[in-house]
Amino acid sequence: MDRLICGDVGFGKTEIAFRASMIVANDGYQVAILAPTTLLARQHYETFKNRFNDFPIFIEKLTRFENLKMRKKIIDQLKNGKIDIIIGTHALLSSDIQFKKLGLLIVDEEQHFGVSHKETIKKIKANIHVLTLTATPIPRTLQLALTGVRDLSIINTPPIDRLLVRTFVMEFDGVIIREALLREKSRGGQSFFVVPRVSDMAFISDFLKNEVPEINFKIAHGQLSGSNLDNVIEEFISNKIDLLLSTSIVESGLDFPNANTLIVHRANMFGLSQLYQIRGRVGRSKIRAYCYLTYEQKNKITKQSEKRLKILANINSLGQGFSLASQDLDIRGAGNILRRRTIRRN
């Protein structure tokens, strides 16, 4: 089996991963779950541990934050078959990783892995079952599914009482942003402020301190140490801070039901699927969520960027990830699906 599961954020892809993993583990095979970021790997590890707490299934995680002693122990346990489900980042693709009886590989958000990682995944995939989970498959992956090279399943049904995220595209306006953040704080919620680069954080940090001093915020990005990043995320999860200022590290799969306002700075610097994934960090409960896609000056935006932002702003129903990925395929092209190199149309 080599199946692509395409479903919107919060539509139940993780539930499919739960059930598939349980079946494979019960049959005596090992399961490897590949996540693009340490944050997502950590979240998957916690949710899988909680879900299978009452079952004799041994679960471990492997990321860049495990020390050498722990890493060696995990590698030995994988080789000896003591670990039933291993959850990790591309650290799982290292040449020193060997499985005793791998039966299922689950790849979460395949689009975030590089070419070399995907080549390694191809070698692993040869004799095992594979599930690929995504809300917005990249053009090449979607083309492979549409042409029948890979099997495709689409989850169309949204969770009960899920509301559409209201999306606004606008120039950066301090007054509107201040009002949006204070409105979210007043209703007991939390907010995200996402920037394209770490270098953009100083400007936004100063803006928040000077223009919205009522907001308590922390910074998160991939250059932080593992312990610092974990502490910041833990504070956000436990509602100790009002806002998380971050890079796109929060893009993939993270679940914060209390966060329902999102500001994206220089949104024109992100891709269409990437913006859709980022927007999926809010609106994961029964509360109406708001997304503000901001840019600095309209005359600096390319026609391509403007088209991407308009597509997002015009989405008027839930479950549009597959449709959006199809539009992305039309805009960018699929490239050469028979070669490693992907050629995109301008």
C-alpha positions as CSV (number, residue, x, y, z in Angstrom):
1,M,0.0,0.0,0.0
2,D,1.2,3.5,-0.9
3,R,-1.7,5.8,-0.1
4,L,-2.0,9.6,0.1
5,I,-4.5,10.8,2.7
6,C,-5.6,14.3,1.9
7,G,-7.7,16.0,4.5
8,D,-8.0,19.5,5.9
9,V,-6.4,20.5,9.2
10,G,-8.3,19.0,12.1
11,F,-10.3,16.7,9.9
12,G,-9.0,13.4,11.4
13,K,-5.8,12.4,9.6
14,T,-4.1,11.7,13.0
15,E,-7.0,9.4,13.9
16,I,-6.3,7.4,10.8
17,A,-2.7,7.2,11.9
18,F,-3.8,6.0,15.3
19,R,-5.9,3.1,13.9
20,A,-3.4,2.0,11.3
21,S,-0.6,2.0,13.8
22,M,-2.6,-0.1,16.2
23,I,-3.4,-2.7,13.6
24,V,0.2,-3.0,12.5
25,A,1.6,-3.1,16.0
26,N,-0.9,-5.7,17.1
27,D,0.3,-7.9,14.2
28,G,3.8,-7.8,15.5
29,Y,5.3,-5.2,13.1
30,Q,7.0,-1.9,13.9
31,V,5.6,1.5,12.9
32,A,7.7,4.6,12.0
33,I,6.1,8.0,12.0
34,L,8.0,10.7,10.3
35,A,7.3,14.4,11.2
36,P,8.9,17.5,9.6
37,T,9.7,19.4,12.9
38,T,10.7,18.5,16.4
39,L,7.6,20.4,17.7
40,L,5.3,18.2,15.7
41,A,7.2,15.0,16.6
42,R,6.9,15.9,20.2
43,Q,3.1,16.5,19.9
44,H,2.6,13.2,18.1
45,Y,4.6,11.4,20.7
46,E,2.4,12.9,23.5
47,T,-0.9,12.2,21.7
48,F,0.2,8.6,20.8
49,K,1.3,7.9,24.4
50,N,-2.0,9.1,25.8
51,R,-4.1,7.2,23.2
52,F,-2.3,3.9,23.7
53,N,-1.7,4.3,27.5
54,D,-3.8,1.2,28.3
55,F,-2.2,-1.0,25.6
56,P,1.1,-3.0,25.7
57,I,2.6,-0.9,23.0
58,F,6.0,0.7,23.5
59,I,6.4,4.1,21.9
60,E,9.5,6.2,21.6
61,K,10.6,9.4,19.8
62,L,13.9,10.3,18.1
63,T,14.8,13.9,17.2
64,R,17.9,16.1,17.2
65,F,17.3,16.9,20.9
66,E,17.9,13.3,22.2
67,N,21.4,13.0,23.6
68,L,23.9,10.5,22.3
69,K,23.3,8.0,25.1
70,M,19.5,8.1,24.6
71,R,20.0,7.9,20.8
72,K,22.1,4.8,21.0
73,K,19.6,3.2,23.4
74,I,16.7,3.9,21.0
75,I,18.7,2.6,18.0
76,D,19.4,-0.7,19.8
77,Q,15.8,-1.0,20.8
78,L,14.6,-0.5,17.2
79,K,17.1,-3.1,16.0
80,N,16.0,-5.6,18.7
81,G,12.3,-5.0,18.0
82,K,11.5,-3.7,21.5
83,I,10.0,-0.5,20.2
84,D,6.6,-0.9,18.5
85,I,6.1,2.7,17.4
86,I,8.9,5.2,16.8
87,I,8.1,8.9,16.2
88,G,10.7,11.2,14.9
89,T,12.0,13.8,12.5
90,H,14.4,13.1,9.6
91,A,16.7,11.7,12.3
92,L,14.9,8.4,11.6
93,L,16.3,8.5,8.1
94,S,19.9,8.2,9.3
95,S,22.0,5.3,7.9
96,D,22.5,3.8,11.4
97,I,18.8,3.3,11.9
98,Q,17.7,-0.3,11.4
99,F,14.4,-1.9,12.2
100,K,13.8,-5.5,13.1
101,K,10.4,-5.8,11.5
102,L,9.1,-2.5,10.0
103,G,5.6,-2.8,8.6
104,L,4.3,0.7,8.2
105,L,5.7,4.1,7.5
106,I,3.5,7.2,8.1
107,V,4.8,10.4,6.6
108,D,3.2,13.5,8.0
109,E,3.4,16.6,5.7
110,E,5.7,15.1,3.1
111,Q,6.1,18.5,1.4
112,H,8.5,19.7,4.1
113,F,11.1,17.1,3.5
114,G,14.1,17.7,1.1
115,V,15.0,15.7,-2.0
116,S,17.7,13.7,-0.1
117,H,15.2,12.8,2.6
118,K,12.6,11.7,0.0
119,E,15.2,9.5,-1.8
120,T,15.8,7.7,1.5
121,I,12.1,7.4,2.1
122,K,11.8,5.8,-1.4
123,K,14.3,3.1,-0.4
124,I,12.5,2.4,2.9
125,K,9.1,2.3,1.1
126,A,10.1,-0.6,-1.2
127,N,8.7,-3.5,1.0
128,I,6.4,-1.9,3.5
129,H,3.0,-0.1,3.7
130,V,3.1,3.7,3.5
131,L,0.6,6.3,4.5
132,T,1.3,10.0,3.6
133,L,-0.8,12.5,5.5
134,T,-1.3,16.1,4.3
135,A,-3.8,18.9,3.9
136,T,-2.2,20.4,0.9
137,P,0.0,18.0,-1.2
138,I,2.7,19.6,-3.3
139,P,2.1,19.6,-7.1
140,R,4.3,16.6,-7.8
141,T,2.7,14.4,-5.1
142,L,-0.8,15.4,-6.2
143,Q,0.0,14.7,-9.9
144,L,1.3,11.2,-8.9
145,A,-2.0,10.6,-7.1
146,L,-4.2,12.0,-9.9
147,T,-2.5,9.8,-12.5
148,G,-2.9,6.7,-10.4
149,V,0.8,6.2,-9.5
150,R,-0.2,6.5,-5.8
151,D,-3.6,5.7,-4.2
152,L,-5.6,8.7,-3.0
153,S,-8.2,9.1,-0.2
154,I,-9.8,12.5,0.5
155,I,-11.4,13.4,3.9
156,N,-14.2,15.9,3.0
157,T,-16.3,15.9,6.2
158,P,-15.4,18.6,8.8
159,P,-15.8,18.1,12.5
160,I,-19.2,19.0,14.0
161,D,-19.6,22.8,14.8
162,R,-16.4,23.7,13.0
163,L,-16.5,27.3,11.8
164,L,-14.8,28.9,8.8
165,V,-11.7,31.0,9.6
166,R,-12.5,34.6,8.5
167,T,-9.5,35.8,6.5
168,F,-8.4,39.4,5.7
169,V,-5.7,40.5,3.3
170,M,-4.4,44.0,4.0
171,E,-1.4,46.3,4.3
172,F,0.3,46.1,7.7
173,D,-1.9,48.3,10.0
174,G,-0.9,48.7,13.6
175,V,-4.3,49.9,14.7
176,I,-6.2,47.0,13.2
177,I,-3.7,44.5,14.5
178,R,-3.8,46.0,18.0
179,E,-7.6,45.7,18.1
180,A,-7.5,42.1,16.8
181,L,-5.1,41.0,19.5
182,L,-6.9,42.8,22.3
183,R,-10.2,41.4,21.2
184,E,-8.8,37.9,21.3
185,K,-7.3,38.5,24.8
186,S,-10.6,39.9,26.1
187,R,-12.5,36.7,25.1
188,G,-9.9,34.6,26.9
189,G,-8.1,33.3,23.8
190,Q,-4.6,33.3,22.4
191,S,-2.9,34.5,19.2
192,F,-0.2,33.7,16.8
193,F,2.1,36.2,15.1
194,V,4.0,34.5,12.3
195,V,6.9,36.0,10.4
196,P,8.8,34.6,7.4
197,R,12.3,35.0,8.9
198,V,14.0,35.2,12.3
199,S,15.4,38.6,11.2
200,D,11.8,39.9,11.1
201,M,11.2,39.2,14.8
202,A,13.0,42.3,16.1
203,F,10.6,44.6,14.3
204,I,7.4,42.8,15.4
205,S,8.7,42.4,18.9
206,D,9.3,46.1,19.2
207,F,5.8,46.7,17.7
208,L,4.2,44.5,20.3
209,K,6.1,46.0,23.2
210,N,5.3,49.6,22.1
211,E,1.8,49.3,20.6
212,V,0.2,46.4,22.4
213,P,1.9,46.4,25.9
214,E,-1.1,44.6,27.4
215,I,-0.1,41.4,25.5
216,N,2.3,39.0,27.1
217,F,4.2,37.2,24.4
218,K,7.2,34.8,23.9
219,I,9.3,34.0,20.8
220,A,9.7,30.6,19.2
221,H,11.9,29.6,16.2
222,G,14.1,26.7,15.1
223,Q,17.3,28.3,16.3
224,L,16.3,28.0,20.0
225,S,17.7,25.1,22.0
226,G,15.4,22.2,22.6
227,S,14.8,22.9,26.2
228,N,14.0,26.6,25.6
229,L,11.7,25.8,22.7
230,D,9.8,23.2,24.8
231,N,9.5,25.7,27.7
232,V,8.0,28.4,25.4
233,I,5.5,25.9,23.8
234,E,4.6,24.6,27.3
235,E,3.8,28.1,28.5
236,F,1.6,28.7,25.4
237,I,-0.2,25.4,25.9
238,S,-0.9,26.2,29.6
239,N,-2.2,29.7,28.7
240,K,0.6,31.5,30.6
241,I,1.2,33.8,27.6
242,D,-1.2,35.6,25.3
243,L,0.7,35.4,22.0
244,L,3.3,33.3,20.4
245,L,5.6,35.2,18.0
246,S,7.2,32.6,15.7
247,T,8.5,31.6,12.3
248,S,6.7,29.0,10.2
249,I,7.9,26.4,12.7
250,V,4.3,26.3,13.9
251,E,3.1,25.5,10.4
252,S,2.7,21.8,10.5
253,G,0.0,20.0,12.5
254,L,0.4,21.6,15.9
255,D,-2.9,21.7,17.8
256,F,-3.7,24.7,20.1
257,P,-7.5,24.9,20.4
258,N,-7.4,28.1,22.5
259,A,-5.6,30.1,19.8
260,N,-8.1,31.7,17.4
261,T,-6.4,34.9,16.1
262,L,-3.5,34.7,13.6
263,I,-1.4,37.6,12.2
264,V,1.0,36.8,9.3
265,H,3.6,39.4,8.7
266,R,4.8,39.8,5.1
267,A,2.4,37.1,4.0
268,N,3.5,37.5,0.4
269,M,6.8,35.8,1.3
270,F,5.0,32.5,1.9
271,G,3.7,29.9,-0.6
272,L,0.0,29.2,-1.1
273,S,0.0,25.8,0.6
274,Q,2.2,27.1,3.3
275,L,-0.2,29.9,4.1
276,Y,-3.1,27.5,4.2
277,Q,-1.2,25.3,6.6
278,I,-0.3,28.3,8.8
279,R,-3.9,29.4,8.8
280,G,-4.9,26.0,10.0
281,R,-3.2,26.7,13.4
282,V,-6.4,28.7,14.4
283,G,-10.0,27.7,14.2
284,R,-9.6,24.2,15.6
285,S,-12.5,24.5,18.1
286,K,-16.1,25.7,18.0
287,I,-15.0,29.4,18.4
288,R,-14.8,31.7,15.4
289,A,-11.2,32.4,14.3
290,Y,-9.6,35.3,12.5
291,C,-6.6,35.4,10.1
292,Y,-4.9,38.6,9.0
293,L,-2.5,38.2,6.0
294,T,-0.5,41.4,6.0
295,Y,2.0,42.9,3.6
296,E,4.2,46.0,3.7
297,Q,3.4,47.9,0.5
298,K,1.2,46.7,-2.3
299,N,3.5,47.9,-5.0
300,K,6.2,45.5,-3.7
301,I,3.9,42.5,-4.2
302,T,4.4,40.4,-7.3
303,K,1.3,39.4,-9.3
304,Q,1.9,35.8,-8.3
305,S,1.9,36.7,-4.6
306,E,-1.2,38.8,-5.0
307,K,-3.0,35.9,-6.7
308,R,-2.0,33.6,-3.9
309,L,-3.4,35.9,-1.2
310,K,-6.6,36.5,-3.1
311,I,-7.2,32.7,-3.4
312,L,-6.9,32.3,0.3
313,A,-9.1,35.3,1.1
314,N,-11.8,34.0,-1.3
315,I,-12.1,30.5,0.3
316,N,-15.7,30.4,1.6
317,S,-16.2,26.9,2.8
318,L,-14.4,24.3,5.0
319,G,-12.3,21.4,3.6
320,Q,-10.8,23.3,0.7
321,G,-7.2,21.9,1.1
322,F,-7.5,19.6,-1.9
323,S,-9.0,22.2,-4.1
324,L,-6.3,24.7,-3.1
325,A,-3.6,22.1,-3.8
326,S,-5.2,21.6,-7.3
327,Q,-5.0,25.4,-7.9
328,D,-1.4,25.3,-6.7
329,L,-0.7,22.6,-9.3
330,D,-2.2,24.8,-12.0
331,I,-0.1,27.8,-10.9
332,R,3.3,26.0,-10.4
333,G,3.0,22.9,-12.6
334,A,4.0,19.4,-11.6
335,G,7.5,19.3,-13.1
336,N,8.9,16.1,-14.4
337,I,7.4,13.3,-12.2
338,L,9.8,10.7,-13.6
339,R,13.0,12.5,-12.5
340,R,14.4,13.8,-9.2
341,R,14.4,17.3,-10.4
342,T,11.1,19.3,-10.3
343,I,10.8,22.1,-12.9
344,R,8.2,24.7,-12.0
345,R,6.5,27.2,-14.3
346,N,7.0,30.9,-13.5
